Amino acid sequence: MTTKQRGDAAEDAALEHLLAAGLQPVARNYRTPGRGGGEIDLVMRDPRDGTLVFVEVRGRADAAAFGGAGGSITRSKQRRIVFAARHYIGQLKVLPPCRFDVVLVEERIEWLQGAFDAG
């Protein structure tokens, strides 16, 4: 299995998990235009309060390596995700509440709600 196939499989598993939890899909693999921007794996909406949820999905074939999947979400990666999220919400007419979640796909799926903030 290629790295891309593993990443797609992790995103599929994360999406399935979030759908089962009641979130609604809005976008997948949202990218800012141009070079040097950011990407958001999944954009979801929480229908309970309308929160727009920007989801980073991380999976690792060897979960123990380099601190596991969660260890790969550096401050730099967070900044790129926040940059892409700001670009995304800049296109909306009304600014909903937003949060940044992480879904770790290793031996099991772990959903970290509010994993980091835009600050």
Z-matrix of the N, CA and C atoms (Angstrom, degrees):
N
C 1 1.459
C 2 1.527 1 108.71
N 3 1.324 2 116.89 1 133.75
C 4 1.462 3 121.01 2 179.64
C 5 1.530 4 110.71 3 -77.97
N 6 1.312 5 115.03 4 166.40
C 7 1.465 6 120.30 5 177.29
C 8 1.520 7 110.10 6 -60.47
N 9 1.328 8 117.40 7 -42.00
C 10 1.469 9 121.39 8 178.31
C 11 1.519 10 110.85 9 -61.86
N 12 1.312 11 118.01 10 -42.97
C 13 1.467 12 121.29 11 179.23
C 14 1.527 13 110.77 12 -64.48
N 15 1.333 14 117.16 13 -40.01
C 16 1.470 15 120.50 14 177.42
C 17 1.532 16 110.44 15 -64.35
N 18 1.341 17 116.05 16 -41.69
C 19 1.463 18 120.00 17 178.82
C 20 1.522 19 111.62 18 -64.14
N 21 1.335 20 115.90 19 -42.95
C 22 1.467 21 119.91 20 178.11
C 23 1.526 22 111.06 21 -63.56
N 24 1.332 23 116.55 22 -40.06
C 25 1.466 24 120.42 23 179.37
C 26 1.533 25 110.31 24 -65.72
N 27 1.337 26 117.32 25 -39.08
C 28 1.469 27 120.81 26 177.91
C 29 1.528 28 109.90 27 -64.58
N 30 1.338 29 117.24 28 -43.01
C 31 1.468 30 120.42 29 177.89
C 32 1.526 31 111.23 30 -63.56
N 33 1.328 32 117.08 31 -41.09
C 34 1.467 33 120.69 32 177.47
C 35 1.527 34 110.80 33 -59.95
N 36 1.338 35 116.15 34 -44.82
C 37 1.470 36 120.53 35 -179.74
C 38 1.524 37 110.63 36 -65.33
N 39 1.330 38 116.77 37 -41.49
C 40 1.466 39 120.53 38 178.93
C 41 1.518 40 110.87 39 -64.48
N 42 1.327 41 116.77 40 -43.88
C 43 1.458 42 120.82 41 179.29
C 44 1.527 43 110.62 42 -60.61
N 45 1.309 44 116.20 43 -45.30
C 46 1.470 45 120.60 44 178.43
C 47 1.531 46 110.77 45 -58.95
N 48 1.323 47 116.21 46 -42.93
C 49 1.464 48 121.86 47 179.89
C 50 1.533 49 110.67 48 -62.75
N 51 1.319 50 117.10 49 -45.15
C 52 1.463 51 121.26 50 -178.73
C 53 1.522 52 111.76 51 -69.17
N 54 1.321 53 117.00 52 -38.00
C 55 1.468 54 120.36 53 176.03
C 56 1.526 55 110.42 54 -61.98
N 57 1.328 56 116.49 55 -42.76
C 58 1.464 57 121.10 56 178.85
C 59 1.530 58 111.52 57 -63.09
N 60 1.343 59 115.92 58 -27.84
C 61 1.467 60 120.70 59 178.72
C 62 1.530 61 111.94 60 -84.39
N 63 1.337 62 117.38 61 -2.77
C 64 1.455 63 120.62 62 175.34
C 65 1.516 64 116.10 63 102.86
N 66 1.337 65 118.33 64 -2.54
C 67 1.456 66 119.01 65 178.11
C 68 1.523 67 109.88 66 -74.30
N 69 1.326 68 115.32 67 154.63
C 70 1.458 69 121.23 68 -178.93
C 71 1.525 70 109.78 69 -112.25
N 72 1.330 71 117.62 70 135.76
C 73 1.465 72 120.06 71 -179.16
C 74 1.526 73 112.03 72 -72.87
N 75 1.317 74 115.76 73 140.66
C 76 1.456 75 122.16 74 177.20
C 77 1.531 76 109.89 75 -118.20
N 78 1.341 77 117.14 76 -46.40
C 79 1.466 78 121.87 77 -179.43
C 80 1.523 79 109.29 78 -155.49
N 81 1.318 80 114.95 79 157.47
C 82 1.459 81 120.82 80 177.09
C 83 1.522 82 108.21 81 -132.59
N 84 1.313 83 115.67 82 136.41
C 85 1.466 84 123.11 83 179.90
C 86 1.526 85 112.02 84 53.90
N 87 1.333 86 115.61 85 50.82
C 88 1.465 87 120.67 86 177.07
C 89 1.525 88 108.35 87 -72.69
N 90 1.332 89 115.57 88 127.21
C 91 1.468 90 121.56 89 -179.83
C 92 1.522 91 109.81 90 -122.79
N 93 1.312 92 114.98 91 142.70
C 94 1.455 93 119.13 92 173.66
C 95 1.525 94 107.77 93 -75.48
N 96 1.319 95 117.21 94 150.23
C 97 1.469 96 118.71 95 178.18
C 98 1.525 97 111.30 96 -70.60
N 99 1.300 98 115.90 97 154.91
C 100 1.460 99 120.69 98 176.79
C 101 1.516 100 112.47 99 82.90
N 102 1.313 101 114.15 100 178.94
C 103 1.464 102 120.42 101 -179.13
C 104 1.516 103 110.86 102 -90.16
N 105 1.299 104 115.77 103 153.64
C 106 1.451 105 120.98 104 174.80
C 107 1.513 106 115.36 105 78.87
N 108 1.314 107 116.64 106 9.91
C 109 1.458 108 120.05 107 -179.62
C 110 1.520 109 110.92 108 -85.48
N 111 1.283 110 114.50 109 -146.81
C 112 1.449 111 119.72 110 -178.84
C 113 1.507 112 111.29 111 -136.46
N 114 1.314 113 114.81 112 173.60
C 115 1.457 114 121.53 113 178.02
C 116 1.516 115 108.71 114 -138.23
N 117 1.318 116 114.67 115 145.62
C 118 1.459 117 121.15 116 174.45
C 119 1.516 118 106.55 117 -118.47
N 120 1.326 119 115.61 118 125.08
C 121 1.462 120 119.90 119 -176.89
C 122 1.522 121 111.55 120 -62.67
N 123 1.329 122 116.38 121 -51.94
C 124 1.463 123 121.20 122 -178.76
C 125 1.521 124 109.37 123 -137.18
N 126 1.329 125 115.62 124 137.10
C 127 1.458 126 121.08 125 169.95
C 128 1.522 127 104.86 126 -114.48
N 129 1.322 128 115.98 127 122.52
C 130 1.462 129 122.12 128 -176.31
C 131 1.524 130 108.91 129 -125.69
N 132 1.326 131 115.99 130 163.55
C 133 1.463 132 120.59 131 173.83
C 134 1.523 133 108.08 132 -122.95
N 135 1.321 134 114.62 133 133.98
C 136 1.454 135 120.47 134 174.86
C 137 1.526 136 106.96 135 -90.92
N 138 1.340 137 117.88 136 109.16
C 139 1.465 138 120.06 137 -174.17
C 140 1.526 139 113.86 138 -67.99
N 141 1.322 140 117.17 139 -15.05
C 142 1.467 141 119.18 140 -179.68
C 143 1.516 142 111.98 141 -64.96
N 144 1.343 143 116.62 142 -38.27
C 145 1.464 144 119.10 143 -178.46
C 146 1.525 145 112.95 144 -136.06
N 147 1.340 146 117.50 145 5.41
C 148 1.463 147 121.39 146 177.86
C 149 1.515 148 114.89 147 79.71
N 150 1.329 149 117.33 148 7.09
C 151 1.460 150 120.68 149 -178.98
C 152 1.515 151 110.65 150 -61.83
N 153 1.326 152 115.54 151 133.89
C 154 1.453 153 122.32 152 172.91
C 155 1.523 154 106.38 153 -87.32
N 156 1.310 155 116.67 154 124.25
C 157 1.460 156 121.76 155 -173.82
C 158 1.526 157 109.07 156 -112.94
N 159 1.324 158 116.01 157 118.37
C 160 1.460 159 122.40 158 176.68
C 161 1.522 160 106.93 159 -95.13
N 162 1.329 161 115.74 160 119.24
C 163 1.463 162 120.51 161 -170.64
C 164 1.523 163 111.19 162 -114.16
N 165 1.311 164 115.66 163 125.36
C 166 1.462 165 122.12 164 170.60
C 167 1.521 166 107.24 165 -98.88
N 168 1.316 167 116.09 166 127.28
C 169 1.465 168 121.74 167 179.61
C 170 1.515 169 107.88 168 -106.07
N 171 1.322 170 115.53 169 129.12
C 172 1.464 171 120.19 170 179.04
C 173 1.512 172 108.99 171 -129.20
N 174 1.317 173 114.36 172 130.41
C 175 1.446 174 120.48 173 175.85
C 176 1.508 175 109.34 174 -135.09
N 177 1.290 176 116.39 175 151.78
C 178 1.456 177 121.36 176 177.92
C 179 1.508 178 108.55 177 -141.15
N 180 1.308 179 115.20 178 133.74
C 181 1.468 180 119.97 179 176.82
C 182 1.530 181 109.41 180 -63.87
N 183 1.332 182 116.57 181 -41.41
C 184 1.462 183 121.88 182 177.80
C 185 1.522 184 107.38 183 -109.88
N 186 1.323 185 116.18 184 92.91
C 187 1.467 186 122.01 185 -172.29
C 188 1.526 187 112.89 186 -59.30
N 189 1.314 188 118.86 187 -29.11
C 190 1.463 189 120.68 188 -176.79
C 191 1.526 190 112.50 189 -80.33
N 192 1.320 191 117.00 190 -18.77
C 193 1.465 192 120.23 191 -175.99
C 194 1.524 193 111.32 192 -70.60
N 195 1.331 194 116.39 193 135.13
C 196 1.459 195 122.77 194 172.79
C 197 1.522 196 113.77 195 54.91
N 198 1.318 197 118.33 196 35.03
C 199 1.456 198 121.34 197 176.50
C 200 1.512 199 114.00 198 83.11
N 201 1.310 200 118.11 199 15.62
C 202 1.462 201 121.13 200 179.18
C 203 1.512 202 111.96 201 73.03
N 204 1.314 203 115.85 202 -174.66
C 205 1.463 204 121.35 203 -176.93
C 206 1.516 205 111.61 204 -61.82
N 207 1.324 206 116.85 205 -41.13
C 208 1.462 207 120.67 206 -179.02
C 209 1.515 208 113.17 207 -64.03
N 210 1.322 209 117.35 208 -29.80
C 211 1.453 210 121.46 209 -179.91
C 212 1.513 211 113.67 210 -67.94
N 213 1.329 212 117.35 211 -12.62
C 214 1.461 213 120.18 212 -177.57
C 215 1.528 214 112.78 213 -91.86
N 216 1.321 215 117.94 214 1.80
C 217 1.468 216 120.97 215 179.87
C 218 1.522 217 108.25 216 -96.42
N 219 1.313 218 114.93 217 84.61
C 220 1.458 219 122.10 218 -176.82
C 221 1.529 220 111.08 219 -79.18
N 222 1.311 221 116.44 220 169.86
C 223 1.476 222 121.14 221 175.62
C 224 1.526 223 109.77 222 -59.83
N 225 1.324 224 116.39 223 -39.03
C 226 1.460 225 120.56 224 178.93
C 227 1.526 226 110.46 225 -62.11
N 228 1.313 227 117.38 226 -43.80
C 229 1.468 228 121.70 227 178.01
C 230 1.529 229 109.65 228 -63.39
N 231 1.322 230 117.18 229 -42.31
C 232 1.460 231 120.66 230 178.24
C 233 1.527 232 110.68 231 -60.27
N 234 1.330 233 117.46 232 -41.83
C 235 1.467 234 120.72 233 179.30
C 236 1.528 235 111.34 234 -61.94
N 237 1.332 236 117.21 235 -40.08
C 238 1.472 237 120.48 236 178.73
C 239 1.534 238 110.92 237 -66.34
N 240 1.321 239 116.87 238 -37.90
C 241 1.474 240 120.80 239 177.83
C 242 1.529 241 109.69 240 -66.15
N 243 1.322 242 117.13 241 -45.12
C 244 1.472 243 121.62 242 178.95
C 245 1.529 244 109.92 243 -62.38
N 246 1.323 245 117.42 244 -41.22
C 247 1.462 246 121.67 245 177.56
C 248 1.532 247 110.05 246 -58.07
N 249 1.324 248 116.84 247 -47.93
C 250 1.470 249 121.23 248 179.58
C 251 1.524 250 111.00 249 -64.54
N 252 1.325 251 117.05 250 -39.38
C 253 1.470 252 120.53 251 179.12
C 254 1.525 253 110.55 252 -63.98
N 255 1.322 254 116.97 253 -41.64
C 256 1.471 255 120.00 254 178.30
C 257 1.520 256 110.65 255 -63.09
N 258 1.320 257 116.43 256 -39.32
C 259 1.457 258 120.49 257 176.72
C 260 1.526 259 109.83 258 -62.85
N 261 1.322 260 116.43 259 -44.50
C 262 1.464 261 121.42 260 -178.88
C 263 1.533 262 111.31 261 -61.37
N 264 1.329 263 116.64 262 -49.96
C 265 1.471 264 118.95 263 -176.56
C 266 1.525 265 112.14 264 -72.62
N 267 1.333 266 116.53 265 -19.13
C 268 1.459 267 120.15 266 176.09
C 269 1.521 268 112.30 267 -64.69
N 270 1.317 269 116.66 268 -17.67
C 271 1.465 270 121.70 269 179.93
C 272 1.532 271 112.27 270 -91.90
N 273 1.328 272 117.16 271 -5.85
C 274 1.459 273 120.94 272 -177.06
C 275 1.525 274 111.03 273 -89.66
N 276 1.311 275 116.58 274 148.59
C 277 1.465 276 121.16 275 177.94
C 278 1.519 277 111.83 276 -77.16
N 279 1.322 278 116.10 277 -34.91
C 280 1.463 279 122.31 278 -179.61
C 281 1.524 280 108.09 279 -123.69
N 282 1.317 281 116.03 280 132.54
C 283 1.462 282 120.75 281 -179.59
C 284 1.525 283 109.90 282 -86.39
N 285 1.344 284 116.93 283 111.77
C 286 1.471 285 119.39 284 177.85
C 287 1.526 286 109.81 285 -83.39
N 288 1.326 287 117.50 286 168.05
C 289 1.458 288 118.65 287 170.22
C 290 1.530 289 107.74 288 -62.31
N 291 1.315 290 116.38 289 146.34
C 292 1.470 291 121.14 290 -177.24
C 293 1.518 292 110.25 291 -132.79
N 294 1.343 293 114.91 292 155.80
C 295 1.461 294 119.28 293 171.63
C 296 1.524 295 108.85 294 -152.41
N 297 1.329 296 114.64 295 162.55
C 298 1.452 297 121.96 296 -179.52
C 299 1.523 298 108.78 297 -114.61
N 300 1.320 299 114.97 298 116.66
C 301 1.463 300 121.58 299 179.18
C 302 1.519 301 109.54 300 -111.44
N 303 1.307 302 115.45 301 160.32
C 304 1.457 303 122.68 302 174.43
C 305 1.517 304 107.48 303 -128.78
N 306 1.318 305 116.56 304 136.14
C 307 1.456 306 121.35 305 172.79
C 308 1.519 307 106.93 306 -116.31
N 309 1.324 308 115.32 307 117.96
C 310 1.461 309 122.17 308 178.37
C 311 1.522 310 108.47 309 -95.33
N 312 1.317 311 115.83 310 125.88
C 313 1.460 312 121.24 311 179.85
C 314 1.519 313 106.68 312 -116.31
N 315 1.309 314 115.45 313 102.14
C 316 1.454 315 121.93 314 178.19
C 317 1.520 316 106.50 315 -127.85
N 318 1.320 317 118.27 316 -124.20
C 319 1.468 318 120.01 317 175.19
C 320 1.521 319 110.34 318 -66.34
N 321 1.334 320 114.92 319 -29.23
C 322 1.461 321 121.60 320 176.91
C 323 1.523 322 107.08 321 -138.95
N 324 1.314 323 116.68 322 173.87
C 325 1.462 324 121.09 323 179.20
C 326 1.521 325 108.56 324 -100.35
N 327 1.324 326 115.13 325 130.31
C 328 1.459 327 120.84 326 177.53
C 329 1.536 328 108.09 327 -124.33
N 330 1.325 329 116.54 328 123.34
C 331 1.463 330 122.78 329 -177.73
C 332 1.519 331 108.37 330 -104.57
N 333 1.309 332 116.29 331 115.28
C 334 1.452 333 122.61 332 -179.78
C 335 1.536 334 108.43 333 -103.56
N 336 1.306 335 116.88 334 102.10
C 337 1.461 336 122.06 335 -178.86
C 338 1.525 337 109.61 336 -80.93
N 339 1.322 338 116.13 337 135.60
C 340 1.469 339 119.93 338 -178.90
C 341 1.515 340 111.24 339 62.40
N 342 1.322 341 117.27 340 41.66
C 343 1.467 342 122.38 341 -173.77
C 344 1.534 343 112.87 342 -65.05
N 345 1.327 344 116.58 343 -31.73
C 346 1.467 345 120.58 344 175.59
C 347 1.515 346 107.40 345 -154.13
N 348 1.343 347 115.98 346 171.35
C 349 1.453 348 119.27 347 -179.10
C 350 1.518 349 110.36 348 -123.15
N 351 1.307 350 116.08 349 176.36
C 352 1.461 351 121.53 350 -175.47
C 353 1.521 352 112.49 351 -78.99
N 354 1.300 353 118.11 352 -6.67
C 355 1.465 354 121.49 353 -176.67
C 356 1.430 355 114.81 354 -81.65
